[in-house]
Amino acid sequence: MKILAIDCADKPCSCAVVEDNRIICEAFISIGLTHSQTLQPMLHDMLKNAQIDIGEIDRFAVSIGPGSFTGLRIGISAIKGMAFGSGKKCVGVSTLHAAAYGMVGTKGIIVAVMDARCGQVYTATFYSDGEKLTRISEDRAILLTELVEDIKRLKSEGKFPSEKVFLVGRGNEMCYNVIKTEVDGVFVAPPHLSCQRASFVALVSDEYVEITAHELLPSYLRLPQAERELKAKNEAKLKKGVN
């Protein structure tokens, strides 16, 4: 099965084709340009160089969040267009799950983190036995201080053969600088495994249910900033009216 995957959830933008768990081709760029500028040319050149036609693709996969609201929409729109045009099914993959997959060969607790700003992180926790990942927590948007307490609790419970903690995702260094002062045995994943990659999205897509392009939607975990501000303004008006 040939799987074409895209990840635009964060600053890096990548696309890949995986066949039978083997990466056929992959393109990655992280230079500050918007994904609307980089994705389509990169995708076109990758498929052209690999001599792969869209009609050969059996499944389309994309990271659906959490992440940059604009980036997620760009990636999902691209996958929707290709899936609609070819009549093939697609899969929406957790950005955090895909990020954690890079550490699947390591034994320990894998914490995927992304900076959600305002003292918050997007995070999900997994355990790797060296061969596969087992999810411990759902994708969440929580305070960084809450994540520190979660990691302390996991290590104190002693449920896992290896209690080493590996931080992955583009928020890992920020989190490490806080966590290392309070928890021992915490490590940062190496740079090539510390950010989302489309090949990881493709490789975990078997664990998700195939859906139609029409059903593919982003998973933001929290409202976009404009909606949060409008909600806060309406709540303030309501409170003022009650008083």
N, C-alpha and C positions, 0 to 999 in steps of 0.2 A: 504494500500500500504506500503510495506517495502522498505525503502530507506537506502542504505549504502553510507556513506559519509566519505571523507578523507580531512584533512587539513594539509598541509606541507608548508604553505606559509611563515612561520617565524620559529624562534627557536623551539617553541613547535610543537610536532607532535601528531595528534589525529585521531581516527577513531570512527565511531558510526553507529548504526542502529536505525532508527526511524520508527515507524509504527503508522499511523493515528495521527500524532503530539505528540506521546508519545515516549520518549527515552527508547528503549529496552535495549541497552547496549552502553557503551562508554569507550574508553581507551585513556589516555592522558599521555604524557611524555615530560619533558623538562629538560634534564640533560647535554646537550652539545654534545651528540653523533650525528652523521650524520643520516639523515632520512633514508638513504639506510641501516643503521644498525638496526634501531628501527622499521620502519613501518611494514614490512612483519611479523616478529615474533609477534608484538603486535596485528596486524590484525588477524593473525591465531589463537592466544590464545583467543581473544575476541569472535570470531565466535564459536570456540570450546566450550568455557565456557557457551555461550548463546544457544548452540545447534542449531545454524542457519547454513543452507547450502547455498552456493552461489546461487544455483538454486532457492531459495525462494525469492531472491531479485528482486524487480520490477523496481527499478531505481537506478542508480549510480550517485552520486554527488561529486563534488570536487571544492575546491577553486582554481580559475585560475589566481589570481593576483589582485592587485600587490603583490609583495613579493620577497623573495629570488628566484633568477632565478633557482638555482639548486633544491631547495625545491619544487618549482612549477612543475618542470619537473618530479621529482620523484613521486609526488602525482598524476599528470595527467597520467603518464605512468602506474601506478598501476590500476587506474580506467579504462583506455583504455583496458588493458589486461583482466580485469574481464568482462567488457562490451562486448568485442569481443567474449570472450569464452562462454558467456551465451546468446549472441544475444539480449541483452537488451539495451535500450536507456540510455543516460547519460545527465547530466546537468552541465554546468560550472557556478559557482557562484562567484560573486565579493567577494574578501577577506574582503573588507571594509564593504560591506553590511552585511555579516555574523557577523562581529565583532559588528556592531551597533545593531544587533538583540537582543543581551543580555540585552539591556536597554529598550526594547519595552514596559515594564510595567510602565515606568517612563514618566512623562509629561515634555517635554522640547526639546531643540535642541541637537541632538546627533551628535558629530563630531568624526568620526573614523579616527585615525591617525597612521601611521607607519613611523619610521625613514628611510628616503631614503638617508641619509648621504649628505655631502657637503652642509649643511644648508637647505636641502629640506625635505619635507615630502610627503608621499602618503596620500591622504585624500579624504573623501567624507562626505557630510553633510546631515542629515536627521532630520525630526521632528517626535516625538512620542507623540500621544495624549493619551497615556496610554493603547492603545489597538493595534495600528498598526503603522508601520513606513511609512512616506512619504518622498521620496527622494527630496532633495533641490538642490544638485549639483551632477554632474557626478564625477566619480573617476578621480583624477588629481595628478600629481606630480608638486608641487609648492614650493616656498620658504616659510619657516616658518613665515617670516615677512609678506608675502602675506596672510597667513592663519589668522594671528592676525587681519589684516585689514578687512578680510571677516567677522570674528566673530563680530567685532565692528559694521560693517554695518548691519548685521542681527539683532543685538540687538537694534540699533538705529531706524530701520524701524518699529519695533513694530508690525509685521504681525502675531505673534504667541501668543496664550493665555498665555503660559509660556515661559519666556525668559531665564530660567536657561539653562546653557550650560554644557553638560556632555561629557568629553573626554574619548573615549574608544580606545582600541588597544594598542599594546606594545610600541607605541611612546607617550602615553598619559602623563606620568610623565615629560618627557623631554619638551613637549609642554606646560604643565601646569606651569612649572617653568618660562617660558617666558611670557605666556599669563596673568598669575595672576597679574603681575605688571602693566598691561595696561587695563584689562577688569574685571569688577566685575561680580559676579554670575556665575563663572566657577568652575566646580567640576570634580574630577577624579573619574571614575567608580571604584567600589571595585575590589580587585585583581582577584576574580573568574570570573569577567565579563570583565577584561581588556585585555584578549588575545583571539585569534581566537580559536574556538572549532568546531570540526567536526559536533557535534549535531546542532549547529547554521547553518552550511552549509546545512544540510539536511532540517531543518525547514523552510528555505527561498527558497528552491529549487522549490517550486510550482510556484514561481513568474518568473521563467525562462523557456525558450522553450527547450523541450527535443530534443536532437540531437544524431547523431550516434557517435560512438567512433572515427571514422575517422575525424569527423568535430571538435572534441574537441581540442582547442588550448589555450596556455597561453595568458594572457593579462599583458604584462610587464609594460606598460605606458611609458617606456623609454628604449633605447637600452642598452644591456649588456655593462659593462665597456670596454671589449676588443673592441667591435664594436664602442663605443664612442671614444676611443683613436685612432682607425684606421681612423675614419671619421675626427677627428681633425687633424691628421697627413696629410691626403690627402688634406684637405682644406688649410693647411699651405703650402704644396707643390704647390698647385694651385695658391695661393696668391703670392708666391715667384716667380713663373713662369710669372705671369702677370706683376709683378713689374720689 
